[in-house]
Amino acid sequence: MEEEQRMKKERIPIDKCDGSMVLSEDLYNDVGLLLLTKGTRLTQDKVSVLVRRGVTCVPVEVEQLQSMQIGAQ
């Protein structure tokens, strides 16, 4: 049996972000101004700026471990 890591997209509250999280899509404010691009790591400094700009949720990539059985049926 092998384990495969897959990325799942999820919207999470800004206060749940940590330095290991990465944006799964570009992030825009309410008037369409690009704040951060897809793939940006959400450091504490970046999260602080987003909070000041009124961002409440962010789209992030979350790792999922999936078990795969090879050759077993």
Backbone as a printed PyTorch tensor [residue, N CA C, xyz], in Angstrom:
tensor([[[  0.8440,  -1.1760,   0.0000],
         [  0.0000,   0.0000,   0.0000],
         [  0.8950,   1.2470,   0.0000]],

        [[  0.5560,   2.2060,  -0.8580],
         [  1.2850,   3.4700,  -0.9290],
         [  0.3860,   4.5960,  -0.4640]],

        [[  1.0070,   5.6640,   0.0280],
         [  0.2480,   6.8540,   0.3680],
         [  0.5860,   7.9380,  -0.6390]],

        [[ -0.4360,   8.6030,  -1.1260],
         [ -0.2700,   9.6630,  -2.1070],
         [ -0.7760,  10.9570,  -1.5010]],

        [[ -0.0010,  12.0440,  -1.6820],
         [ -0.4360,  13.3400,  -1.1880],
         [ -1.1450,  14.0800,  -2.3010]],

        [[ -2.3210,  14.5690,  -2.0090],
         [ -3.0890,  15.3580,  -2.9520],
         [ -3.4390,  16.6750,  -2.2880]],

        [[ -3.5540,  17.7100,  -3.1150],
         [ -3.9080,  19.0150,  -2.5970],
         [ -5.4080,  19.2300,  -2.7800]],

        [[ -6.0390,  19.7040,  -1.7400],
         [ -7.4590,  20.0020,  -1.7560],
         [ -7.5960,  21.5020,  -1.5270]],

        [[ -8.4950,  22.1400,  -2.2640],
         [ -8.7450,  23.5680,  -2.0760],
         [ -9.8240,  23.7490,  -1.0210]],

        [[ -9.5870,  24.7060,  -0.1410],
         [-10.5160,  24.9560,   0.9490],
         [-10.4910,  26.4420,   1.2960]],

        [[-11.6310,  27.0110,   1.6650],
         [-11.6750,  28.3950,   2.1590],
         [-11.6760,  28.3110,   3.6860]],

        [[-10.7330,  29.0160,   4.2930],
         [-10.6420,  28.9810,   5.7480],
         [-10.6650,  30.4060,   6.3030]],

        [[-11.0850,  30.5500,   7.5550],
         [-11.0530,  31.8700,   8.1910],
         [ -9.6120,  32.3710,   8.2970]],

        [[ -9.4320,  33.6700,   8.1100],
         [ -8.0920,  34.2640,   8.1260],
         [ -7.3780,  34.0070,   9.4500]],

        [[ -8.1140,  33.9200,  10.5470],
         [ -7.4720,  33.7070,  11.8480],
         [ -6.9790,  32.2740,  12.0580]],

        [[ -7.2770,  31.3850,  11.1160],
         [ -6.7950,  29.9890,  11.1820],
         [ -5.5490,  29.7670,  10.3280]],

        [[ -5.0750,  30.8130,   9.6450],
         [ -3.9040,  30.6890,   8.7650],
         [ -2.6240,  30.5430,   9.5710]],

        [[ -1.7090,  29.7570,   9.0210],
         [ -0.3720,  29.6770,   9.6000],
         [  0.6440,  29.7690,   8.4720]],

        [[  1.8880,  29.8770,   8.7950],
         [  2.9500,  30.0990,   7.8140],
         [  3.1710,  28.9850,   6.8180]],

        [[  2.5060,  27.8530,   6.9910],
         [  2.6970,  26.7420,   6.0660],
         [  1.6540,  26.7320,   4.9530]],

        [[  0.6700,  27.6120,   5.0240],
         [ -0.4280,  27.6020,   4.0600],
         [ -0.0990,  28.4200,   2.8140]],

        [[ -0.6510,  27.9620,   1.6870],
         [ -0.4060,  28.5790,   0.3880],
         [ -1.7530,  28.8660,  -0.2680]],

        [[ -1.8720,  30.0440,  -0.9020],
         [ -3.1110,  30.3900,  -1.5980],
         [ -3.3620,  29.4440,  -2.7670]],

        [[ -4.5910,  28.9780,  -2.8990],
         [ -4.9480,  28.0720,  -3.9910],
         [ -5.4560,  28.8290,  -5.2140]],

        [[ -5.6820,  30.1340,  -5.0670],
         [ -6.1110,  30.9740,  -6.1920],
         [ -5.7650,  32.4230,  -5.8740]],

        [[ -5.8010,  33.2800,  -6.9040],
         [ -5.5470,  34.6990,  -6.6850],
         [ -6.5700,  35.2470,  -5.6960]],

        [[ -6.1380,  36.2030,  -4.8810],
         [ -7.0070,  36.7910,  -3.8680],
         [ -7.2430,  38.2630,  -4.2060]],

        [[ -8.5170,  38.6360,  -4.3370],
         [ -8.9180,  39.9960,  -4.6790],
         [ -9.7300,  40.6050,  -3.5330]],

        [[ -9.7090,  41.9460,  -3.4520],
         [-10.5700,  42.6010,  -2.4730],
         [-11.9550,  42.8050,  -3.0800]],

        [[-12.8380,  43.4810,  -2.3480],
         [-14.2320,  43.6530,  -2.7750],
         [-14.3880,  44.4480,  -4.0670]],

        [[-13.4350,  45.3030,  -4.3940],
         [-13.5420,  46.1120,  -5.6090],
         [-12.7080,  45.5490,  -6.7630]],

        [[-12.1590,  44.3480,  -6.5940],
         [-11.4490,  43.6840,  -7.6690],
         [ -9.9530,  43.9250,  -7.7380]],

        [[ -9.3940,  44.5690,  -6.7300],
         [ -7.9510,  44.8100,  -6.6900],
         [ -7.2350,  43.5350,  -6.2440]],

        [[ -6.2270,  43.1110,  -7.0220],
         [ -5.4570,  41.9120,  -6.6830],
         [ -4.6240,  42.1690,  -5.4320]],

        [[ -4.8240,  41.3380,  -4.4150],
         [ -4.0640,  41.4700,  -3.1660],
         [ -2.8600,  40.5450,  -3.1510]],

        [[ -3.0750,  39.2680,  -3.4620],
         [ -2.0000,  38.2710,  -3.4890],
         [ -2.2910,  37.2750,  -4.6090]],

        [[ -1.2350,  36.7050,  -5.1720],
         [ -1.4170,  35.7590,  -6.2680],
         [ -1.4060,  34.3100,  -5.7760]],

        [[ -1.9940,  33.4500,  -6.5910],
         [ -2.0210,  32.0120,  -6.3260],
         [ -0.6000,  31.5260,  -6.0660]],

        [[ -0.4420,  30.6660,  -5.0660],
         [  0.8680,  30.1190,  -4.7420],
         [  1.6200,  30.8960,  -3.6760]],

        [[  1.0700,  32.0380,  -3.2430],
         [  1.7230,  32.8430,  -2.2170],
         [  1.6290,  32.1580,  -0.8610]],

        [[  2.7590,  32.0560,  -0.1630],
         [  2.7710,  31.4990,   1.1940],
         [  2.2470,  32.5650,   2.1470]],

        [[  1.3270,  32.1840,   3.0050],
         [  0.6820,  33.1340,   3.9210],
         [  1.4890,  33.2890,   5.2040]],

        [[  2.4990,  34.1310,   5.1350],
         [  3.3090,  34.4290,   6.3150],
         [  2.4940,  35.2620,   7.2910]],

        [[  2.9580,  35.3810,   8.5050],
         [  2.2510,  36.1790,   9.5130],
         [  2.1230,  37.6360,   9.0650]],

        [[  3.1680,  38.1750,   8.4360],
         [  3.1110,  39.5550,   7.9370],
         [  2.0140,  39.7240,   6.8890]],

        [[  1.9210,  38.7770,   5.9640],
         [  0.8970,  38.8580,   4.9180],
         [ -0.4990,  38.7170,   5.5130]],

        [[ -0.6570,  37.8170,   6.4670],
         [ -1.9510,  37.6380,   7.1260],
         [ -2.3540,  38.9290,   7.8490]],

        [[ -1.4190,  39.5780,   8.5100],
         [ -1.7050,  40.8370,   9.2110],
         [ -2.2020,  41.9120,   8.2480]],

        [[ -1.5620,  42.0030,   7.0770],
         [ -1.9940,  42.9820,   6.0650],
         [ -3.4040,  42.6480,   5.5830]],

        [[ -3.6790,  41.3660,   5.3400],
         [ -5.0090,  40.9670,   4.8820],
         [ -6.0780,  41.2990,   5.9190]],

        [[ -5.7720,  41.0790,   7.1830],
         [ -6.7210,  41.4070,   8.2570],
         [ -7.0150,  42.9070,   8.2540]],

        [[ -5.9620,  43.7300,   8.1310],
         [ -6.1500,  45.1830,   8.0860],
         [ -6.9920,  45.6160,   6.8950]],

        [[ -6.9400,  44.8430,   5.8070],
         [ -7.7150,  45.1630,   4.6070],
         [ -9.1200,  44.5590,   4.6440]],

        [[ -9.4760,  43.9230,   5.7430],
         [-10.8310,  43.4090,   5.9100],
         [-11.0970,  42.0340,   5.3470]],

        [[-10.0500,  41.3040,   4.9720],
         [-10.2210,  39.9380,   4.4550],
         [-10.5930,  39.0230,   5.6170]],

        [[-11.6270,  38.2180,   5.4360],
         [-12.0720,  37.3260,   6.5110],
         [-11.8050,  35.8510,   6.2190]],

        [[-11.7770,  35.4660,   4.9300],
         [-11.5190,  34.0800,   4.5240],
         [-10.5370,  34.0740,   3.3690]],

        [[ -9.7510,  33.0020,   3.2690],
         [ -8.7910,  32.8630,   2.1760],
         [ -8.8580,  31.4570,   1.5950]],

        [[ -8.6550,  31.3410,   0.2650],
         [ -8.6180,  30.0230,  -0.3710],
         [ -7.2100,  29.4350,  -0.2590]],

        [[ -7.0880,  28.2890,   0.3740],
         [ -5.7700,  27.6830,   0.5780],
         [ -5.7410,  26.2520,   0.0700]],

        [[ -4.5280,  25.7490,  -0.1150],
         [ -4.3120,  24.3490,  -0.4810],
         [ -4.0670,  23.5580,   0.7970]],

        [[ -4.7870,  22.4650,   0.9420],
         [ -4.6570,  21.6170,   2.1230],
         [ -4.2260,  20.2360,   1.6610]],

        [[ -3.1780,  19.7030,   2.2800],
         [ -2.7020,  18.3650,   1.9090],
         [ -3.6520,  17.3030,   2.4150]],

        [[ -3.8770,  16.3240,   1.5700],
         [ -4.6690,  15.1610,   1.9470],
         [ -3.8440,  13.9220,   1.6560]],

        [[ -3.7700,  13.0500,   2.6090],
         [ -3.0930,  11.7700,   2.3810],
         [ -4.1380,  10.7470,   1.9670]],

        [[ -3.8690,  10.0710,   0.8640],
         [ -4.7650,   9.0310,   0.4080],
         [ -3.9810,   7.7430,   0.3010]],

        [[ -4.5500,   6.6890,   0.8230],
         [ -3.9110,   5.3770,   0.7190],
         [ -4.3120,   4.7210,  -0.5800]],

        [[ -3.3260,   4.1820,  -1.2660],
         [ -3.5790,   3.4700,  -2.5180],
         [ -3.0400,   2.0570,  -2.3930]],

        [[ -3.8340,   1.1200,  -2.8110],
         [ -3.3560,  -0.2620,  -2.8540],
         [ -3.0270,  -0.5720,  -4.2970]],

        [[ -1.7910,  -0.9380,  -4.5450],
         [ -1.3520,  -1.2380,  -5.9030],
         [ -1.4170,  -2.7480,  -6.1180]],

        [[ -2.1320,  -3.1230,  -7.1580],
         [ -2.2230,  -4.5510,  -7.5130],
         [ -3.1900,  -5.3400,  -6.6700]],

        [[ -3.8670,  -4.7040,  -5.7380],
         [ -4.8210,  -5.4290,  -4.8980],
         [ -6.2390,  -5.1490,  -5.3960]],

        [[ -7.0200,  -6.2050,  -5.5280],
         [ -8.4240,  -6.0470,  -5.9310],
         [ -9.2830,  -6.9640,  -5.1410]]])
